[in-house]
């Protein structure tokens, strides 16, 4: 149905008023001759209004004669009528031609750069390298050598294993694969020690190969040798080996948070004001005053590039500033309330640092009032394997 309506707009359609006493018969005859009608509306008992394709209108003459109905055109719509209306207007034709030329010209440039595949590398860092190699928004696609740009990108960034550039319309998609930065691999035939990666207290030492140099209860610091890469025998003397084993230890993670007992909180009123500006390449036009009418407000900025199709971007960007009004309200906390807030904030930070939450052995909380604030310290005790390999240096 919607396809037929769209086709009607492209080929032209009319809104007709049909008046008579045999309207039902009129509609039945239209249906039998497969005349498509839409937006049928009865204005009174003897009159209806309906839309129909212009090519079907000629068929109504015989139907109107048989049913003794009067047909009158109320309105003409669609592309053919629009074209006929403006065919004598030279300015319209010139503007239409100018728009086509502009679209064709703009299609030869890159107006958007999209970075995909990056997880730890910031998109801004990649765009900075591309910018140094003259690959940026506004660059002409004619004569563009993407292979040279990719090569320069990989030479300047050791953390990129692979890169590729795909041009779609006016959109450039830069695809990257990040390099997996692995620690130094020590071969099995090389001599090495097991050393501590963190400050900790030893719980258990299992030396599968090598000489254990620490025992349960010992406090060690980062870099302390835990299992030496050698073995001593009564008859063989000292023999160097590739140390292996496991060292379980208690590691402490601590975080301090200061919670003011009196705070000023922002309470949003729900009032919002939007300001817009249009950025054409590097030229920006403000569509109104940039200052908000609110006295106290938060500003949220968002930008959207205009595009004709999925990958045909234009050098036009709509910038929106949203001002959200708020009121300030003073809030007072008791020591217990401040302690609860401090524990929540500190625990959230610590739990982001600890990979294995099941290895947490205990939690300790200390508090101290400092002026008009409460200082809360949270300490997590975690059981971890702290041993890592380090080559023996002779």
Residue pairs with C-beta under 8 A, 6 or more apart in sequence:
1 38
4 36
4 38
5 38
7 53
8 36
8 38
8 51
8 52
8 53
8 78
9 77
9 78
9 79
10 78
10 79
11 53
11 54
11 55
11 78
11 79
11 80
12 53
12 54
12 76
12 77
12 78
12 79
12 80
12 81
13 51
13 52
13 53
13 54
13 77
13 78
14 51
14 52
14 54
14 57
14 73
14 74
14 75
14 76
14 77
15 39
15 49
15 50
15 51
15 73
15 74
15 75
15 76
15 77
16 49
16 50
16 51
16 52
16 57
16 60
16 71
16 72
16 73
16 74
17 43
17 47
17 48
17 49
17 71
17 72
17 73
17 74
18 26
18 47
18 48
18 49
18 50
18 64
18 69
18 70
18 71
19 46
19 47
19 69
19 70
19 72
20 26
20 46
20 64
20 67
20 68
20 69
20 70
21 46
21 68
22 67
22 68
22 69
23 46
23 48
23 67
23 69
25 66
25 67
26 63
26 64
26 67
26 69
27 37
27 40
29 63
29 66
29 67
30 37
30 60
30 63
33 59
33 63
35 52
35 56
35 59
35 60
36 52
36 53
36 56
37 50
37 51
37 52
38 50
38 51
38 52
39 49
39 50
39 51
40 48
40 49
40 50
41 48
41 49
41 50
42 48
43 49
49 74
54 76
54 78
54 80
57 73
60 71
63 69
64 70
64 71
86 92
86 93
87 93
103 308
106 170
106 314
106 315
107 169
107 170
107 312
108 140
108 141
108 142
109 138
109 139
109 140
109 141
109 170
109 315
110 136
110 137
110 138
110 139
110 140
110 141
110 167
110 170
110 171
110 172
111 137
111 138
111 170
111 171
111 305
111 313
111 314
111 315
112 137
112 170
112 171
112 172
112 305
112 307
112 313
113 127
113 130
113 135
113 136
113 137
113 171
113 172
113 174
114 171
114 172
114 173
114 174
115 123
115 126
115 127
115 174
115 176
116 173
116 174
116 175
116 176
117 175
117 176
117 177
117 178
118 126
118 176
118 178
119 178
120 159
120 178
121 157
121 159
121 160
121 176
121 178
125 157
126 153
126 157
126 174
126 176
127 136
129 152
129 153
129 156
129 157
130 136
130 149
130 153
130 174
132 152
133 148
133 149
133 152
133 153
135 144
135 149
135 165
135 172
137 281
137 315
138 281
138 315
141 167
144 167
146 165
146 167
149 165
150 163
150 164
150 165
153 160
153 163
154 160
154 162
154 163
158 179
159 178
159 179
159 181
160 176
160 177
160 178
160 179
161 177
161 178
161 179
161 180
162 176
162 177
163 174
163 175
163 176
163 177
164 174
164 175
164 176
165 172
165 173
165 174
165 175
166 172
166 173
166 175
167 173
168 311
169 309
169 310
169 311
169 312
169 313
170 307
170 311
170 312
170 313
170 314
171 307
171 311
171 312
171 313
183 388
186 192
186 242
186 389
186 391
188 242
189 242
190 242
190 391
191 229
191 230
191 240
191 241
191 242
191 391
191 392
192 229
192 242
192 243
192 389
192 390
192 391
192 392
193 210
193 225
193 226
193 227
193 228
193 229
193 243
193 389
193 390
193 392
194 207
194 210
194 225
194 226
194 227
194 229
194 243
194 244
194 245
194 247
194 387
194 388
194 389
194 390
195 223
195 224
195 225
195 226
195 387
195 388
195 389
195 390
196 220
196 221
196 222
196 223
196 224
196 226
196 247
196 249
196 386
196 387
197 222
197 386
197 387
197 388
198 222
198 249
198 251
198 384
198 386
199 219
199 220
199 221
199 222
199 251
199 252
200 219
200 220
200 249
200 250
200 251
200 252
200 384
200 386
201 217
201 218
201 219
201 220
201 249
201 250
202 214
202 215
202 216
202 217
202 218
202 219
202 220
202 226
202 247
202 248
202 249
203 216
203 248
203 249
203 250
203 383
204 216
204 246
204 247
204 248
205 212
205 214
205 215
205 216
205 226
205 227
205 245
205 246
205 247
205 248
206 245
206 246
206 247
207 227
207 243
207 244
207 245
208 244
208 245
208 246
209 231
209 241
209 242
209 243
209 244
209 245
210 227
210 228
210 229
210 230
210 231
210 241
210 242
210 243
210 244
210 245
211 227
211 228
211 230
211 231
211 232
212 226
212 227
212 228
212 245
213 225
213 226
213 227
213 228
214 220
214 224
214 226
214 247
220 226
220 249
220 386
225 390
226 245
226 247
226 386
226 387
227 243
227 244
227 245
227 247
227 387
228 243
229 240
229 241
229 242
229 243
229 392
230 238
230 239
230 240
230 241
231 238
231 239
231 241
232 238
232 239
233 239
240 392
243 389
245 387
246 385
246 387
247 385
247 386
247 387
248 383
248 384
248 385
249 383
249 384
249 385
249 386
250 361
250 381
250 382
250 383
251 381
251 382
251 383
251 384
251 386
252 379
252 380
252 381
252 382
253 350
253 353
253 354
253 379
253 380
253 382
254 350
254 377
254 378
254 379
254 380
255 346
255 347
255 349
255 350
255 377
255 378
256 346
256 375
256 376
256 377
257 342
257 345
257 346
257 375
257 376
257 377
257 378
258 342
258 370
258 373
258 374
258 375
258 376
259 333
259 338
259 339
259 341
259 342
259 345
259 373
259 374
259 375
259 376
260 338
260 372
260 373
261 332
261 333
261 334
261 335
261 338
261 372
261 373
261 374
262 330
262 331
262 332
262 333
262 372
263 330
263 331
263 333
264 328
264 329
264 330
264 331
265 328
265 329
265 330
265 331
266 298
266 326
266 327
266 328
267 326
267 327
267 328
267 329
268 324
268 325
268 326
269 325
269 326
269 327
270 325
271 294
271 324
271 325
272 322
272 323
272 324
272 325
273 292
273 293
273 294
273 297
273 322
273 323
273 325
274 320
274 321
274 322
274 323
275 286
275 287
275 288
275 289
275 290
275 292
275 320
275 321
275 323
276 287
276 288
276 318
276 319
276 320
276 321
277 284
277 285
277 286
277 287
277 290
277 318
277 319
277 321
278 284
278 285
278 287
278 316
278 317
278 318
278 319
279 285
279 303
279 316
279 317
279 318
279 319
280 315
280 316
280 317
281 315
284 319
290 321
292 299
292 323
294 323
294 325
296 325
296 326
296 327
296 328
297 323
297 324
297 325
297 326
298 323
298 324
298 326
299 321
299 322
299 323
300 321
300 322
300 324
301 319
301 320
301 321
301 322
302 319
302 320
302 322
303 317
303 318
303 319
303 320
304 317
304 318
304 320
305 313
305 314
305 316
305 317
305 318
306 313
306 314
306 316
306 317
306 318
307 313
307 314
308 314
333 341
335 367
335 369
335 374
338 373
338 374
338 376
339 365
339 367
339 374
339 376
342 367
342 374
342 375
342 376
342 378
343 365
343 376
343 378
346 376
346 377
346 378
347 363
347 378
350 378
350 380
351 357
354 360
354 380
354 382
356 382
356 384
359 382
359 383
359 384
360 380
360 381
360 382
361 381
361 382
361 383
362 380
362 381
363 378
363 379
363 380
363 381
364 378
364 379
364 381
365 376
365 377
365 378
365 379
366 376
366 377
366 379
367 374
367 375
367 376
367 377
368 374
368 375
369 375
